[in-house]
Amino acid sequence: MIFLKRVYEKASKDDGTRILVDRLWPRGISKEEAKIDLWLKDIGPSNELREWFNHEDEKWSDFRKKYFKELETKKDLIEEIKKHKGTVTLVFGAKNVEHNNAVAIKEYLEIDG
């Protein structure tokens, strides 16, 4: 089971394995507060894609397509997520909880199986 959670939300034992999927460490939160089990910074979107998207809702569809292409080249990192049994929570820093790279990764994992 894969869940999504902002890094600024309180960690819970129900989160299972907490994997940070952002390229940059979230601002204003310590490693102790974040309670991250694994940081897969290289699974985050490229700097170019991240800066272009800028969490603008109207770019979501295009971002998703472009990011899926990037994820195709990161199969080892996708497998790293898949190998965790039980509950996995993809942790992200974005304010936009509907349109961010963690949402895209979860969708990609659901499609990729």
ChimeraX commands (.cxc) that place a marker at each C-alpha (Angstrom):
marker #1 position 0.00,0.00,0.00 radius 0.5
marker #1 position 1.40,3.40,-0.99 radius 0.5
marker #1 position 0.40,6.63,0.72 radius 0.5
marker #1 position 1.41,10.25,0.21 radius 0.5
marker #1 position 2.19,12.77,2.92 radius 0.5
marker #1 position 3.68,16.22,3.19 radius 0.5
marker #1 position 6.90,16.21,5.15 radius 0.5
marker #1 position 5.46,18.97,7.36 radius 0.5
marker #1 position 2.67,16.68,8.59 radius 0.5
marker #1 position 3.38,14.74,11.77 radius 0.5
marker #1 position 4.93,11.32,11.13 radius 0.5
marker #1 position 2.93,8.31,12.26 radius 0.5
marker #1 position 3.76,4.65,12.84 radius 0.5
marker #1 position 1.00,3.98,10.28 radius 0.5
marker #1 position 3.21,5.59,7.62 radius 0.5
marker #1 position 5.35,2.47,7.37 radius 0.5
marker #1 position 8.54,3.17,5.44 radius 0.5
marker #1 position 8.83,6.92,4.84 radius 0.5
marker #1 position 10.61,7.75,1.57 radius 0.5
marker #1 position 11.41,11.36,0.69 radius 0.5
marker #1 position 11.07,11.72,-3.10 radius 0.5
marker #1 position 12.18,15.34,-3.50 radius 0.5
marker #1 position 15.50,16.32,-5.08 radius 0.5
marker #1 position 15.95,19.11,-2.53 radius 0.5
marker #1 position 15.63,18.78,1.24 radius 0.5
marker #1 position 12.41,20.54,2.36 radius 0.5
marker #1 position 12.94,23.95,3.92 radius 0.5
marker #1 position 12.55,24.53,7.61 radius 0.5
marker #1 position 12.44,20.93,8.81 radius 0.5
marker #1 position 15.19,18.95,10.47 radius 0.5
marker #1 position 16.07,15.37,9.66 radius 0.5
marker #1 position 14.88,14.40,13.14 radius 0.5
marker #1 position 11.48,16.05,12.63 radius 0.5
marker #1 position 11.06,14.55,9.15 radius 0.5
marker #1 position 11.62,10.98,10.33 radius 0.5
marker #1 position 12.66,9.86,6.84 radius 0.5
marker #1 position 13.75,6.24,6.40 radius 0.5
marker #1 position 15.13,6.74,2.91 radius 0.5
marker #1 position 15.83,9.79,0.76 radius 0.5
marker #1 position 15.69,9.04,-2.97 radius 0.5
marker #1 position 16.69,12.51,-4.14 radius 0.5
marker #1 position 17.63,11.29,-7.62 radius 0.5
marker #1 position 14.06,10.13,-8.25 radius 0.5
marker #1 position 12.91,13.75,-8.07 radius 0.5
marker #1 position 12.31,15.57,-11.35 radius 0.5
marker #1 position 15.31,17.11,-13.07 radius 0.5
marker #1 position 16.06,20.69,-12.10 radius 0.5
marker #1 position 14.93,21.84,-15.54 radius 0.5
marker #1 position 11.58,20.06,-15.29 radius 0.5
marker #1 position 11.04,21.09,-11.67 radius 0.5
marker #1 position 11.73,24.75,-12.43 radius 0.5
marker #1 position 9.55,24.70,-15.57 radius 0.5
marker #1 position 6.60,23.09,-13.76 radius 0.5
marker #1 position 6.80,25.38,-10.72 radius 0.5
marker #1 position 3.71,23.57,-9.30 radius 0.5
marker #1 position 1.43,25.39,-11.75 radius 0.5
marker #1 position -1.80,23.40,-12.04 radius 0.5
marker #1 position -2.27,24.17,-15.72 radius 0.5
marker #1 position 1.07,22.46,-16.51 radius 0.5
marker #1 position 0.21,19.26,-14.60 radius 0.5
marker #1 position -0.68,17.10,-17.60 radius 0.5
marker #1 position 2.49,18.02,-19.49 radius 0.5
marker #1 position 4.61,17.73,-16.35 radius 0.5
marker #1 position 3.26,14.26,-15.69 radius 0.5
marker #1 position 4.09,13.07,-19.24 radius 0.5
marker #1 position 7.59,14.53,-19.13 radius 0.5
marker #1 position 8.24,13.21,-15.65 radius 0.5
marker #1 position 7.06,9.71,-16.59 radius 0.5
marker #1 position 9.70,9.78,-19.36 radius 0.5
marker #1 position 12.33,10.71,-16.78 radius 0.5
marker #1 position 11.13,7.92,-14.48 radius 0.5
marker #1 position 11.64,5.43,-17.33 radius 0.5
marker #1 position 15.37,6.14,-16.96 radius 0.5
marker #1 position 15.25,5.63,-13.18 radius 0.5
marker #1 position 14.05,2.02,-12.99 radius 0.5
marker #1 position 16.58,1.22,-10.25 radius 0.5
marker #1 position 15.00,3.87,-8.01 radius 0.5
marker #1 position 11.49,2.68,-8.84 radius 0.5
marker #1 position 12.59,-0.83,-7.85 radius 0.5
marker #1 position 14.01,0.57,-4.61 radius 0.5
marker #1 position 10.51,1.75,-3.70 radius 0.5
marker #1 position 8.86,-1.48,-4.82 radius 0.5
marker #1 position 11.13,-3.67,-2.71 radius 0.5
marker #1 position 9.68,-2.29,0.53 radius 0.5
marker #1 position 6.95,-4.59,1.76 radius 0.5
marker #1 position 3.94,-3.34,3.66 radius 0.5
marker #1 position 3.04,0.30,3.87 radius 0.5
marker #1 position 5.18,2.88,2.09 radius 0.5
marker #1 position 4.60,6.61,2.39 radius 0.5
marker #1 position 6.05,8.85,-0.30 radius 0.5
marker #1 position 6.97,12.05,1.48 radius 0.5
marker #1 position 7.18,15.41,-0.30 radius 0.5
marker #1 position 7.55,19.08,0.54 radius 0.5
marker #1 position 5.26,20.75,-2.02 radius 0.5
marker #1 position 2.30,22.80,-0.80 radius 0.5
marker #1 position 0.21,21.55,-3.72 radius 0.5
marker #1 position -0.94,18.12,-2.52 radius 0.5
marker #1 position -2.75,17.25,-5.77 radius 0.5
marker #1 position -0.08,18.12,-8.33 radius 0.5
marker #1 position 3.46,17.21,-7.31 radius 0.5
marker #1 position 6.14,14.66,-8.11 radius 0.5
marker #1 position 5.05,12.27,-5.32 radius 0.5
marker #1 position 1.56,12.06,-6.84 radius 0.5
marker #1 position 3.15,11.35,-10.23 radius 0.5
marker #1 position 5.44,8.67,-8.77 radius 0.5
marker #1 position 2.49,6.94,-7.09 radius 0.5
marker #1 position 0.57,6.97,-10.40 radius 0.5
marker #1 position 3.63,5.66,-12.23 radius 0.5
marker #1 position 4.02,2.82,-9.71 radius 0.5
marker #1 position 0.34,1.91,-10.10 radius 0.5
marker #1 position 0.70,1.79,-13.89 radius 0.5
marker #1 position 4.11,0.08,-13.85 radius 0.5
marker #1 position 2.89,-2.52,-11.38 radius 0.5
marker link #1:1,2 radius 0.2
marker link #1:2,3 radius 0.2
marker link #1:3,4 radius 0.2
marker link #1:4,5 radius 0.2
marker link #1:5,6 radius 0.2
marker link #1:6,7 radius 0.2
marker link #1:7,8 radius 0.2
marker link #1:8,9 radius 0.2
marker link #1:9,10 radius 0.2
marker link #1:10,11 radius 0.2
marker link #1:11,12 radius 0.2
marker link #1:12,13 radius 0.2
marker link #1:13,14 radius 0.2
marker link #1:14,15 radius 0.2
marker link #1:15,16 radius 0.2
marker link #1:16,17 radius 0.2
marker link #1:17,18 radius 0.2
marker link #1:18,19 radius 0.2
marker link #1:19,20 radius 0.2
marker link #1:20,21 radius 0.2
marker link #1:21,22 radius 0.2
marker link #1:22,23 radius 0.2
marker link #1:23,24 radius 0.2
marker link #1:24,25 radius 0.2
marker link #1:25,26 radius 0.2
marker link #1:26,27 radius 0.2
marker link #1:27,28 radius 0.2
marker link #1:28,29 radius 0.2
marker link #1:29,30 radius 0.2
marker link #1:30,31 radius 0.2
marker link #1:31,32 radius 0.2
marker link #1:32,33 radius 0.2
marker link #1:33,34 radius 0.2
marker link #1:34,35 radius 0.2
marker link #1:35,36 radius 0.2
marker link #1:36,37 radius 0.2
marker link #1:37,38 radius 0.2
marker link #1:38,39 radius 0.2
marker link #1:39,40 radius 0.2
marker link #1:40,41 radius 0.2
marker link #1:41,42 radius 0.2
marker link #1:42,43 radius 0.2
marker link #1:43,44 radius 0.2
marker link #1:44,45 radius 0.2
marker link #1:45,46 radius 0.2
marker link #1:46,47 radius 0.2
marker link #1:47,48 radius 0.2
marker link #1:48,49 radius 0.2
marker link #1:49,50 radius 0.2
marker link #1:50,51 radius 0.2
marker link #1:51,52 radius 0.2
marker link #1:52,53 radius 0.2
marker link #1:53,54 radius 0.2
marker link #1:54,55 radius 0.2
marker link #1:55,56 radius 0.2
marker link #1:56,57 radius 0.2
marker link #1:57,58 radius 0.2
marker link #1:58,59 radius 0.2
marker link #1:59,60 radius 0.2
marker link #1:60,61 radius 0.2
marker link #1:61,62 radius 0.2
marker link #1:62,63 radius 0.2
marker link #1:63,64 radius 0.2
marker link #1:64,65 radius 0.2
marker link #1:65,66 radius 0.2
marker link #1:66,67 radius 0.2
marker link #1:67,68 radius 0.2
marker link #1:68,69 radius 0.2
marker link #1:69,70 radius 0.2
marker link #1:70,71 radius 0.2
marker link #1:71,72 radius 0.2
marker link #1:72,73 radius 0.2
marker link #1:73,74 radius 0.2
marker link #1:74,75 radius 0.2
marker link #1:75,76 radius 0.2
marker link #1:76,77 radius 0.2
marker link #1:77,78 radius 0.2
marker link #1:78,79 radius 0.2
marker link #1:79,80 radius 0.2
marker link #1:80,81 radius 0.2
marker link #1:81,82 radius 0.2
marker link #1:82,83 radius 0.2
marker link #1:83,84 radius 0.2
marker link #1:84,85 radius 0.2
marker link #1:85,86 radius 0.2
marker link #1:86,87 radius 0.2
marker link #1:87,88 radius 0.2
marker link #1:88,89 radius 0.2
marker link #1:89,90 radius 0.2
marker link #1:90,91 radius 0.2
marker link #1:91,92 radius 0.2
marker link #1:92,93 radius 0.2
marker link #1:93,94 radius 0.2
marker link #1:94,95 radius 0.2
marker link #1:95,96 radius 0.2
marker link #1:96,97 radius 0.2
marker link #1:97,98 radius 0.2
marker link #1:98,99 radius 0.2
marker link #1:99,100 radius 0.2
marker link #1:100,101 radius 0.2
marker link #1:101,102 radius 0.2
marker link #1:102,103 radius 0.2
marker link #1:103,104 radius 0.2
marker link #1:104,105 radius 0.2
marker link #1:105,106 radius 0.2
marker link #1:106,107 radius 0.2
marker link #1:107,108 radius 0.2
marker link #1:108,109 radius 0.2
marker link #1:109,110 radius 0.2
marker link #1:110,111 radius 0.2
marker link #1:111,112 radius 0.2
marker link #1:112,113 radius 0.2
view
